[in-house]
């Protein structure tokens, strides 16, 4: 099995690769700062499992409701919200350099 890896530097290129669910995406340039913000809020699988089990599943419902409420007040464009959700749901984020990040498709780890 070969892993497809591409490099993107614009939001449009990133959106195309996210839609294709490319195995690994290297994000460089100005948009990498947005990836850094997403990484700050992303929990790993172990943390997510601990949260779900520790709250008896109720935490997941509360998180869903809070996210929907925050989306209403978020001033980001529809496209930016879609990109953010795809990255959070489908990819793990790893910092490569100060201005580049690697997005790795989560399903490849299972």
N, C-alpha and C positions, 0 to 999 in steps of 0.2 A: 504494500500500500504506500503510495507516494502522497506526500502532503503538498498541497498547492499553496504557495506563498506569494503574495503580491504586495507591492508598496504603493501607497496612495498619499497624496498631498493636499487634496481638496475635498470639500464636503460632498460634491457631486460624485467623485470617484469612490469615496467611502460608501455612499448610499448604494451605488451599483454593486459593489462587492458584498455588502451586507445582504442585499436582496438575493444574491447568488449563494449566500452562506459559504463563502470562501473559507478554506481551512484555517489559514493564518493571514492576517492583514497587518502590515507594518504601516503605522500612521506617522507621518513626519510633517513638519511645517506648522503653520498657525493653528490648525485644527487640533493639534496634539494637546493644547492647553485644555480644550474641552474634554478630552479623554482623561486628562489628569484629574479633573473635577469628578468625572464618573467613577474613576478608580477609588477616590476617597470614600465614596458611599457604598462601594460594592463589598459584600460579605462573601467569604469563601463557602464552599458546600458544607463544611463541618460546622461553621458558625450558624448557617441557615438551619441546619438540622437541629442543632441545640436550641435555637430559638423556637422552632416549631414544636419540638417535643416538650421543652420547658414550659411553654404556654398552653400546652394541651390542644394545640391547633387554633386556639382563639387568636393568638398573635398574628397569624397569617391573615385572618379576616380583617383584623384591625389595620394591619399594614396595607391591605388592598384598599380599604376605605380611605385611609389617610392619603395614599397615593392618588386616588381619584379626586379627592378634595384639593390636593396641592396642584394637580393638573389644571383645575379650573382657574386658579390664580397665577399660574405660570405664564410669563410673558413671552416665552420662546415660541418660535414658529411651529407649525404643525410638522414640518419636515424635521426640524431639530428634535422635537419630542419623539418622533418615530425612530430616528437614528439612535437616540439615547436608550429607548426601550429595547431595541434590537440588541444593542451592545450589552446592556445589563442582563438580558435574558439568555443570550446565546453565547457570549464570549467571556473568557477570563482575560484580564489585562495585566501585562507585565511591562515595566519600564525598561527600555533598552539603553537610551541615553537621556540627556536632559531634555531633548526636544523630539524624542521618538518613543513610540509604544508598540508593543506586539499584542494584537488581539488573537487569541487562540480559541477555536471553536470548542466549547465544553464537551460536546458529544464525542469528540475524539479521545477523551480521557476515560471513557467508560468501556 
